[in-house]
Amino acid sequence: MQFAKIASSLALAVSLSITGVFAAELPAKQASQQDAQIQLQQIRNATVKLTFAGTTFLVDPMLAKKGAYPGFEGTYRSELRNPLVDLPMSEADVMAGVDAIIVTHTHLDHWDDAAQKLLPKNIPLYVQNESDAEIIRSQGFEDVRILKDQAEFQGVTLTKTGGQHGTDKMYQVPQLAEFLGVAMGVVFQAPGQKTLYLVGDTIWRNEVDQALTKYSPEVILVNAGYARVTGYDGAIIMGKDDVVRASKAVPDATLVATHMDAINHMGQTRSELKEYVEQQGIAERVEIPEDGAVVKL
């Protein structure tokens, strides 16, 4: 009888030990799965909160209250004040858990006065060139890093991509070319992680084709509001036809459309894009998140 009790106790101890091992491994496994999943939160306009390989980036923060700024002069619906809508959450919630900032360019709708005042001055902040770095350093930010080509941040490889923030005809007008300036896109990569291509403020150009061919991204984040300049055909960023074009260029990719419904010169709404991608038969591959919505990819 005593032997049976000892054997039973040993069996229980082994069982508890094994259960403990699995219990210890389970959170690690879950954490690994979470890190391998991209989480993207649409904040407002082109402002998105992107958690990639466990690191959270805030992209192009525009944090002002509704109507804080006049409309962009010389653009579609310039009589409207920007932003057209309020943030879907508090500024504190927008900034919670952010490890680094990415500013693709310093236009007001991607980097505004409110963001400059609210964001911590010591946070790592990536920009496209020395000119933008000088501007942001002059605003008191201490850790401004130029993404000249490629950089690594907390295990995430960031690669700069090019484009053009408007048509060739627009850039032939010196004053307009100066207003449009330059903007970058960014490719995000990490071991065991889907590749994400943030296209940025550009129309479809050879640089976009090259990035799609070189990186074969599984996720493509498109600024798809089709922003318009008065008196010119075409737009200064992508629109619905470009979303369809990207879906054909990388047939297995998921597309996420942002930069709509918040700034005066946007020529395309979310509802219009939703209707169009449904007509084109690609709705199941295109995410069009409302402000505040979270997409897991």
Steps between C-alpha positions, in 0.01 A plus 500: 500500500785740591671426165173581316474836680861588407443403138182706490679802647782469248254479211321811625829687536604410145159603368517835675856551378401433138194723535724773637735470206215531253351788698835678488542435128147605404535873568831503310337324207207738506738796516690362202178468301398853596838636391461325166168675442488853366256728678402824334276760659357770278515819705392774257611620158844346427571450870524131579632306796688198375616216724751293305705214649411625847611858434249783470549786255283810474498613138436859386339637816243775449342549842313832486137542588237525227518826302829620650652607167375670182463289187801465271498797264468413132357154564162331470246627759751744649216682677478211749709507817736216589475243639140432399440263792620461856736228621315179590684478833700715738846617406635298793345183358650574158846526652470210745758228440668673206869413462588727207354756259526497120436827317490435125507876432421819688176614334254618764270202452788263584683697768305778667543751781300287742724197444808717552368619837361169625763242403794439737807683378733204564309239300684346199366668187577402138491745211589486130779755468717761669260782415214337692739404778605864543138612520410243764817551703419873506169405662688349794519132406824342617516159327428573134634232266529526122386192311750542217454149368454238770503488879424252775289582802431241771533214254295666225672591173372825351575567133433832331311500169436780254216648301363836389239707682316606184511487121788604274292796380457622856873480564568717194351794694772615744266637767284188495804272494630674810164458672481128413861430592619143550363214707623151575347157535630233739532121482482316835671161535591264785576125529183292504289804417297596194659780299303825506538779246380845607468671162475855634388817323574417138324434174579176317859523381785273395623515859177333611535225238859445609408472868220252428731289284794510738321438830182307397315638804223297656342821632478827306391816681369749242433870551188484286311830544572632147588850624441770238667829407279762338547539125689173440393162375586199710589501867798532733449162669347170396132418457266211431656399167839476668359272768376266227833529317689403816270202550591377152871572539522285815206256476551345844539826692252653741442870439418754770369839386556812709524883463129564430209703638700736722665773286337753268671400174418128509309413182392151601313369803510165677146423387594562136803276529299224668246505220773496235699207641176303530428568133853387414462176697789566739313614811616197700862610453454870579472637853351850529502567876296777658673739739592316818456154348765231546595262219700183572694363206 
